[in-house]
Amino acid sequence: MDLNTLWFILIAILFAGFFLLEGFDYGVGILLPFLGKDDEERRVIINTIGPFWDGNEVWLLTAGGAIFAAFPHWYATMFSGFYLALLLILIALILRGVAFEFRGKDARPGWRKFWDWAIFFGSFIPALLWGVAFGNLLRGVPIDARMNYTGDFFGLLNPYALLTGLYGLVLLIFHGASFLTLRAEGEIAERARAVAARLWLFAVVLLFVALGASYALTDMYTKLGVNPGVIPILGGVALLAAGWFLRQKRDGWTFTMTAITIVTTVFTIFLTLHPRVMISSIDPNFSLTIYNASSSPYTLRIMTIVALVFVPIVLAYQGWTYWVFRKRVSKKSLKA
């Protein structure tokens, strides 16, 4: 395995980790105004992700930094072509971060309601647009021979990308509801379980529709074949199993299955792309690959050494954080 392939795999792992961890943050944020019946319940819901949400976003920053350093042409083309969409995501994330900090600064109901909806939109917009972005990566976007994106923002909002965006949105909300069944207690957990039960069927239907559209509108069939392999099949089986565990009220296993579904979905996208990183809809020969978009071999070697040193430290720290804050959150904990 060459370093180009290694860093392609590492970036896939970073995005999988981001959607696995930040995904339940998005889901909880979207559900906040609906599951929390009063201010105290909404505080409980926010506290379920309070110790984690900012650390989870580091995965996205690291993925973006890895793309910039390992595949600068991919970074330049994607961030210029998807500029407006990524700007909307950035604004939404800033709004959500401010909302988490400002919500508790004033006890007035109107103040807190405003920031509750800020958390909702700050979670909803990225959850939808990330799915749209990856749908466009699979479908292909207009890239010319000079690696320049020649389309516009509205061209990204095509039916296939919107379908993948909707699937990603529903899956992340389902993931967030499953997380709440583990972290909250009492009526909040029961409501989250009921919401997850309704979302599960919707997610399954969207999965098969998106899969059919992917085989029809992308080159997934050429890349993966009729039998797509262990990873995509595992993702489908995990989503189906999540529904069974949900009905059995085995919350830990339900969350594990949604986590597996998210990770395998990301890996399936990268398996379909490889060795490309951005597909040109103008001419396949104009596509960006892990070779024509990469940094020098020396840069990749230095990056690999740095990653081997610091990635285990970051993983150990984040794992320790989850262990320390592993207990359920309840109304009683707010008064402790």
Rosetta blueprint (number, residue, H / E / L):
1 M L
2 D L
3 L H
4 N H
5 T H
6 L H
7 W H
8 F H
9 I H
10 L H
11 I H
12 A H
13 I H
14 L H
15 F H
16 A H
17 G H
18 F H
19 F H
20 L H
21 L H
22 E H
23 G H
24 F H
25 D H
26 Y H
27 G H
28 V H
29 G H
30 I H
31 L H
32 L H
33 P H
34 F H
35 L H
36 G L
37 K L
38 D L
39 D H
40 E H
41 E H
42 R H
43 R H
44 V H
45 I H
46 I H
47 N H
48 T H
49 I H
50 G L
51 P L
52 F L
53 W H
54 D H
55 G H
56 N H
57 E L
58 V H
59 W H
60 L H
61 L H
62 T H
63 A H
64 G H
65 G H
66 A H
67 I H
68 F H
69 A H
70 A H
71 F L
72 P H
73 H H
74 W H
75 Y H
76 A H
77 T H
78 M H
79 F H
80 S H
81 G H
82 F L
83 Y H
84 L H
85 A H
86 L H
87 L H
88 L H
89 I H
90 L H
91 I H
92 A H
93 L H
94 I H
95 L H
96 R H
97 G H
98 V H
99 A H
100 F H
101 E H
102 F H
103 R H
104 G H
105 K H
106 D L
107 A L
108 R L
109 P H
110 G H
111 W H
112 R H
113 K H
114 F H
115 W H
116 D H
117 W H
118 A H
119 I H
120 F H
121 F H
122 G H
123 S H
124 F H
125 I H
126 P H
127 A H
128 L H
129 L H
130 W H
131 G H
132 V H
133 A H
134 F H
135 G H
136 N H
137 L H
138 L H
139 R H
140 G L
141 V E
142 P L
143 I E
144 D L
145 A L
146 R L
147 M L
148 N L
149 Y E
150 T L
151 G L
152 D L
153 F L
154 F H
155 G H
156 L H
157 L L
158 N L
159 P H
160 Y H
161 A H
162 L H
163 L H
164 T H
165 G H
166 L H
167 Y H
168 G H
169 L H
170 V H
171 L H
172 L H
173 I H
174 F H
175 H H
176 G H
177 A H
178 S H
179 F H
180 L H
181 T H
182 L H
183 R H
184 A E
185 E L
186 G H
187 E H
188 I H
189 A H
190 E H
191 R H
192 A H
193 R H
194 A H
195 V H
196 A H
197 A H
198 R H
199 L H
200 W H
201 L H
202 F H
203 A H
204 V H
205 V H
206 L H
207 L H
208 F H
209 V H
210 A H
211 L H
212 G H
213 A H
214 S H
215 Y H
216 A H
217 L H
218 T L
219 D L
220 M H
221 Y H
222 T H
223 K H
224 L H
225 G L
226 V L
227 N L
228 P L
229 G L
230 V H
231 I H
232 P H
233 I H
234 L H
235 G H
236 G H
237 V H
238 A H
239 L H
240 L H
241 A H
242 A H
243 G H
244 W H
245 F H
246 L H
247 R H
248 Q L
249 K L
250 R L
251 D H
252 G H
253 W H
254 T H
255 F H
256 T H
257 M H
258 T H
259 A H
260 I H
261 T H
262 I H
263 V H
264 T H
265 T H
266 V H
267 F H
268 T H
269 I H
270 F H
271 L H
272 T H
273 L H
274 H L
275 P L
276 R E
277 V E
278 M E
279 I L
280 S E
281 S L
282 I L
283 D L
284 P H
285 N H
286 F H
287 S L
288 L E
289 T E
290 I L
291 Y L
292 N L
293 A L
294 S L
295 S L
296 S L
297 P H
298 Y H
299 T H
300 L H
301 R H
302 I H
303 M H
304 T H
305 I H
306 V H
307 A H
308 L H
309 V H
310 F H
311 V H
312 P H
313 I H
314 V H
315 L H
316 A H
317 Y H
318 Q H
319 G H
320 W H
321 T H
322 Y H
323 W H
324 V H
325 F L
326 R L
327 K L
328 R L
329 V E
330 S L
331 K H
332 K H
333 S H
334 L H
335 K H
336 A L
